[in-house]
C-alpha cells in the first residue's frame, strides 16, 4: 500500500512538473519530461495529452494529432482526449474532421453546460460561428444566471450580427457581475452613444470604486473614451484613452524592436528576382491585408458579397501550415527555415487546410490582416493569389489601433512611441513588396473607398478577376458572421464618421506625427 501511495505521489509530482513547464511555454523541456512520463505510465491517458500539448507548443502538430488518436484508442469516451483531438485536427488543417468530432461531442453533451461552452469555443476557432452560438445558447439555458456563460453568449451574438440582443445580454452580464469590466467596454462599442442614452455616469462610478492599477481599469477607461468621443468631448476622451492604454501597456512584456527586426529580416530574405513567381492566369485565394482597423473587414464584406466568393474571415491556416512543415514554433527560427520549404508543398497544404472548412464557392478570402508579413512566401506558394492591401491616413490608422482594446495580439498598439516604430517598419516592408513584386498588390485607400464607393469597389472586384455584381455595393446586407473589432460597424452602410478622426486629437498626436514625418511618411 505504501509503494502504491509513493508511486501515486511520484506520478502526481511528475505530471505537475510537466504542466508547470507547459505554463512557462518551455516546450522542449516539457516534451522531454512528458515523453518520460508516457514511457513510465503507458496505460494512463493524461501523459499522452500532456505530451501532445508539448508537441503543439513545439509546432509539431502532426505528432500532437497522433498522440490524441492514441489516447482515444485507449479510451474512446475520454472527454479531454476528444476535445484535444478536435483541436489537433484544427492545427493540422483538417477542419472537416474537427467539425465531425465536435458534432459528435455535442450530440452527447446532454445537460453538461461546461462542455457546451468548450465546444462553442472550438466551433468559433473553426469559424463555425453559427454552431458556436447554438452551443452558447444551450449552455445559457441550462445555467441562465452564470455571468461567464452570458458574456460568451453576448460575444457570439455580436459575431453573428444579433446586435440588439448582444447589447441586452451584455447588460445582463453587468447586472449579474458588475466586475466583468470587459462586458462594460464591449457594450459601449456596440452603438454610438448619445446625450439621451449613454453609460458615462455608471462607468465613472465603477472606475472610481477600483483601486489604482486594478485589472478592470483598462476596459473601463476604453469604454469611457469611446462614449465621451461619441458625445464630442474629445479632450476628456483622450485622457481616458491614454490612461487605459498606459495601464494595458504596463502589463505587457513587449519590445517593439523585436517586431521591427523581424520585418527587416523578412525584407532581407525575400529580396531577389529568384523569389518572383509569375502570376497565374486563374485567380486563387484572395488575401485582404493591412494593419488592424484599416478597413480590411469592410473590403472583405464587399468582395464576399459576390456570389462566387466566400470569406473565411481571419484564419491562421497559412501560418499553421508553415509551422507544420517547418516544425518550428519560434517565429525567428521559422523565418530562417521558410525558404527551404517546398513552396508547392506549402501552397498545397494551405489550400487543403482551407478547403476542409467546407466552403462551396469558387473562391475564398483570407482576411488575416498580418498576412503582409507573408507576401514573399505566399506569392511563391500560391501563384494564383490576389493581394489587396488597405491603406489609411497614417495618423488615423495609428489612432484607430490605439483606441481599440484588442483581446489578443497587437501589443504595439498601446503606446504611441511603439505605434510609430511599428508603423514605420510596416510601411517600409510594404514599399519593399511593391519594389520586389511590382503589380502584385492592389493598394486600396480607405478614404477613397468611402468617397468613391462604387469606383473603388469595381477596381477591387476587377483586381480579383471577377465580374461586377451590384450586391458588392450593399455589403451591409451580407449576413455572414464577423468575429473582428469591426463586427458592429460593418452591419451599417458606408459612413464617413471615421474619416480624419485624428484631427480631434491633433495636439495629443503631435509627437507621433513628428516621428512618422521624420521617417519620411506623409501625414498631411
Secondary structure, DSSP 8 states (H G I E B T S, - for coil): -HHHHHHHHHHHHHHHHHHHHHHTT-HHHHHHHHHHHHHH-TT-HHHHHHHHHHHHHHT-HHHHHHHHHHHHHH-TT-HHHHHHHHHHHHHTT-HHHHHHHHHHHHHT-TT-HHHHHHHHHHHHHTT-HHHHHHHHHHHHHHSTT-HHHHHHHHHHHHHTT-HHHHHHHHHHHHHH-TT-HHHHHHHHHTS---SSS--HHHHHHHHHTS-TT-TTHHHHHHHHHHHHHHTT-HHHHHHHHHHHHHHHHHT----HHHHHHHHHHHHHHS-SGGG-----SS---EEEE-STTSSHHHHHHHHHTSTTEEE--S--HHHHHHHHHHT--SHHHHHHHHTTS-HHHHHHHHHHHHHTT---SSEEEE--GGGGGGHHHHHHH-TT-EEEEEE--HHHHHHHHHT---SSS-GGGG-HHHHHHHHHHHHHHHHHHHHHSTTSEEEEEHHHHHHTHHHHHHHHHHHTT----GGGG-GGG--S---STTTTGGGS----TTTTGGGGGTTTTHHHHHHHHHTT----
